[in-house]
């Protein structure tokens, strides 16, 4: 091995080391901060919606949605595809009963809302919250990202081409629930928030 | 009736208790979920250190330390140096901006919480630290 090859090898090792640090530390932390920031903004929007008198602060639907958002913010660092798969495998193997039935409670709480517009708005808030969660899962996993990119042409064939962001968003909503149980994520997030 | 209820209870109990096989793999997946990322990072770092060490071992006894250092430095490319400098500056700027952002968050959080509690006394929190970081116990 000559000095040039050795030098190249040392440079490659240092670069790989720095890449690992940047990807697994700084990039991961930036993504985490960004997710939390977006979820905080959505939670603030929900608060303003209630403060404007559209829904009571004691309404179960409001409290449940805030609880779910709090859980997602608190345990956002654990919200990865790898961890989701491990949790699903753990739940399947140890036959845990769900820690909370957030999805069922949420459905019942929505049915209790008499005003149709408020119900639709609350559903929209929930949809946006789930969209953020799914985006976080997809952007943190090369496998999910590849799956979403493969789904884009299928969606384009079915509904026609829209802008890139909308297509990626729709593809995520179609592809991810096939691999990850989103209700399990909601239940875990709500259980985490209760546990505080 | 009481017997039936007792049997039902036993059946439910046995359903809740996983077999040793399931329990074992459940624990394995649980450990992987918690520490998988760290294991992958340390494996990569270990591989880098191993590859570099192997290269240096090849030179052991054939060349002096000073001679090797000079030859290594002579072969460091300008592109590599520039890339490293640019990356270093970028990361430093990011870390600085992040610290400022967290300081601002810490300054405003208490006020926002107080104002929101006036409107909603049962307001619930995300339980992050005032700087918006994960709490120690949640890691």
Interface residues (C-beta under 8 A of the other chain):
Chain A: X1 X3 X4 X6 X7 X8 X9 X10 X11 X13 X14 X15 X16 X17 X18 X20 X22 X24 X26 X29 X30 X33 X36 X40 X43 X47 X50 X51 X57 X58 X63 X66 X67 X69 X70 X73 X74 X75 X77 X80 X82 X83 X86 X87 X89 X90 X93 X94 X95 X97 X193 X196
Chain B: X15 X16 X18 X22 X23 X25 X26 X29 X30 X32 X33 X36 X37 X40 X41 X44 X45 X48 X49 X51 X52 X55 X56 X58 X59 X68 X71 X72 X74 X75 X76 X77 X80 X84 X87 X91 X94 X95 X98 X101 X116 X119 X120 X122 X123 X124 X125 X126 X127 X128 X132 X134 X135 X138 X139
